[in-house]
């Protein structure tokens, strides 16, 4: 399946080719390298390292190196990639200098004690920042989240970086957003105390290869349903607005923010083009020519509006970033990647 993303990797390099010289003969440390975001960073790093002969090395922190070797053997066996076994909150610091650090590890699953998520994210960020302060780190990228804004007002179509909203302290479901806000605050503190260039990407919603098909991601679930012949199950018909940036564009944005973004200035990272979840389901059905279309599990008041859509003008105007792969094409590419087999079941072949 790795061959299916070669065009995406070439596209990433074409749009970042003037940036990679910064890591030539350097070492980079990455947390969260085995997740969706981290996997795209690793794939594109390995591709750039080979194509541009950078002689760079990436150290990847993971709790389960053996599992990663099974999932991505070509990366695990790459001599420019070193897997470091450890937990984000207590990992042993590798020796030597790391001028570049990307902290993409995050915990977003609730346990029986919701504060576990908060503590894991904040303690993990502090641990990585402590490492950064001791290893000669020059540029640090923190993948934050649009959850830091709290509930987006229904009348605000796209939320900008200067929006002063926040997650509600009385809503236990806002724990994730609070953990990202606190982590951002620690990042700014360490940047000023130790002179680190601190880059912050507030990530929104994405789709593409490596996005789980069995997690709480509408795009992944809908494409799974479509490839298995449908119908696509939609939880309800509420007007829930999201926007979707394709994974290759996400990688372009993150590398650009790391290499060129202004220090201590968060950048919204995602697509600024809103679409309702129900519209997304219908679009996937149409793009993949699904014969059995949509099934709404529970009817809800259609007047209810929920939004989670960024204003991305800051990234566009300051860094020249844009969405280069539209949603229809992103759906086709993700579906093609997953079309061969799904949980042992035969999947439809995208038209």
C-alpha positions, 0 to 999 in steps of 0.5 A, a space after each residue: 500500500 506504500 506505493 499508493 502514496 508515492 504521488 502524495 509524497 512527491 507532491 509534499 516535496 514539490 511544495 516544501 523543497 526549499 525548506 528541507 536544507 534546514 535539516 541537512 545533517 541534523 537530527 530530529 526527534 518526533 513524538 506521536 510518530 506512529 499515529 495518523 499525523 505522525 505517520 505522514 510526517 515520518 513518510 514525508 521525512 523519509 522520502 525527503 531524506 532519500 530524494 534530497 540526500 539530506 543525511 538526516 536522522 529521525 528519532 521516534 518515541 513509541 511505546 510499542 516499537 514491535 507493533 510499529 515494525 509490523 505496521 510500517 516495516 519499510 520505515 522501521 527498517 530505514 537506517 535514517 529512522 531510530 525507534 526509541 521505546 518509552 512513555 511520553 511522560 517518562 521517556 529517557 532522553 536520548 543523547 546528543 543534539 536535536 535542533 528540531 523536535 515535533 511533539 505530535 503525541 496526544 491522548 484523546 480517549 477518555 478513561 474511567 477518570 477523565 483527568 487521566 487524559 488531561 494529566 497525560 497530555 500536560 505531563 507529556 508536553 512538559 517532559 518533551 519540553 524538558 528534553 528540548 531545553 537540554 538538547 540544543 533544540 532550536 525549533 519545536 513544533 507542537 500539534 495543538 488542536 482547534 479544541 482550545 477554542 471551546 464550542 464554536 458559536 453557531 453564527 461564527 462560520 470560521 474560527 480565527 486564531 484571535 478568537 477569545 473563547 475557551 472550553 467550558 470548565 463545567 463540561 467534563 467533555 472539554 478535558 481534551 481542549 483544556 489539556 491542549 490550552 495548558 500545553 500551549 501555555 507551557 510551550 510559550 513559557 519554555 520558548 521564552 525561558 530557553 530561547 526556543 523557536 516555538 511553532 504551534 499548529 492548531 489542528 482541525 479535521 483531516 482525511 487520507 490514508 492511515 486515518 483509522 476506519 474504526 475510530 470516532 472519525 466521520 470521514 473514516 467511518 463513512 469511507 469504510 461503510 462505502 467500501 463495504 457496500 453501504 449503506 453509510 450510517 450517519 448518527 443523526 441529521 443535525 447541521 454539524 459543520 466540519 472541514 477536511 484537509 487531505 493528509 498530503 496537504 496536512 504534511 505540507 502545512 506542518 513542515 512549513 509551520 515548523 520551518 517558517 512559522 513565527 515563534 509563539 504564534 499559533 496557526 490554524 491548520 485545516 481546511 476553511 471550507 465547511 461541509 455538514 457531516 450529512 453532506 460529507 456522507 452524500 459526497 462520499 456516496 457520490 464520489 464512490 458511486 455507492 449503490 446503497 446510499 445513506 441511512 440516518 440512525 436517529 432523526 434530530 432537529 435540523 435547526 441545531 447548528 454545530 461548527 468546528 471549522 477554522 479560519 486559515 487566512 493567517 497561514 495562507 497570508 503569512 506562509 503561503 499555505 493553501 488547500 491544494 487537493 480538494 475534498 472529492 480527490 481526497 476521498 478518492 485517494 483515501 478510498 483507493 488506499 483502503 479498497 483492497 481489504 477491510 477487516 478481512 471483507 472484500 471492499 468495493 473498488 472505487 470507480 
